[in-house]
């Protein structure tokens, strides 16, 4: 199921990047850069939250932290990037 969701997200990202307006490289680069910066901000926030959970669990909890599931993390990043790319394209793409 995760691989299916990941494949769908990657396919939609590729289709969205291909369909960016052909009017100029500056606009394409701006759209991609804005989507990437928003996704990076969300990823850093999520990693900081998980880091805090790890410290809390090992210090005051039962001492065992299971960690992040890499498949869920990858699918979430892909979906966030896709959504931010679509919204940024709609905002700056015309």
C-alpha positions in Angstrom: 0.0 0.0 0.0 2.8 2.4 0.9 4.6 1.7 -2.4 1.4 2.3 -4.3 0.8 5.6 -2.6 4.5 6.6 -3.2 4.3 5.6 -6.9 1.1 7.7 -7.3 2.6 10.7 -5.5 5.8 10.5 -7.6 3.8 10.2 -10.8 1.7 13.2 -9.9 4.8 15.2 -9.0 6.4 14.4 -12.4 3.2 15.3 -14.2 2.9 18.6 -12.3 6.6 19.5 -13.0 6.1 18.7 -16.7 3.0 20.8 -17.0 4.6 23.9 -15.5 4.2 26.9 -17.7 6.6 27.2 -20.6 6.7 31.0 -20.4 10.1 31.2 -18.7 12.7 29.4 -16.7 12.5 32.0 -13.9 8.9 31.2 -13.1 9.5 27.5 -13.2 12.4 27.8 -10.9 10.4 30.1 -8.5 7.5 27.6 -8.4 9.8 24.6 -7.7 11.9 26.6 -5.2 8.9 27.8 -3.2 7.4 24.2 -3.1 10.7 22.7 -2.0 11.3 25.4 0.7 7.8 24.8 2.2 8.4 21.0 2.1 11.8 21.4 3.7 10.3 23.5 6.5 7.6 20.9 7.2 10.2 18.1 7.2 12.5 19.9 9.6 9.6 20.6 11.9 8.5 17.0 11.9 12.1 15.8 12.6 12.4 18.2 15.5 9.1 17.0 17.0 10.3 13.4 16.6 13.6 14.3 18.3 11.7 15.9 21.2 9.5 12.7 21.5 12.7 10.6 21.6 14.2 12.7 24.4 11.0 12.7 26.3 10.5 8.9 25.9 14.0 8.0 26.9 14.2 10.4 29.8 10.7 10.2 31.4 9.0 7.4 29.6 9.6 3.7 29.5 13.0 4.1 27.8 12.3 2.6 24.4 11.7 4.7 21.4 10.5 2.9 18.3 11.7 5.6 15.8 10.2 6.9 12.6 8.8 4.6 9.9 10.8 5.4 6.8 8.0 4.4 4.4 5.4 6.6 6.1 8.0 9.5 6.3 8.8 9.2 2.5 5.2 9.0 1.5 4.3 12.0 3.7 7.1 14.1 2.3 6.0 13.2 -1.3 2.4 14.1 -0.6 3.4 17.4 1.1 5.7 18.3 -1.8 2.9 17.5 -4.3 0.3 19.6 -2.5 2.7 22.5 -2.1 3.7 22.2 -5.8 0.1 22.3 -6.9 -0.8 25.3 -4.8 2.4 27.2 -5.7 1.7 26.4 -9.4 -1.8 27.7 -9.1 -0.6 30.8 -7.3 2.3 31.7 -9.6 1.5 29.7 -12.7 -1.3 31.8 -14.1 
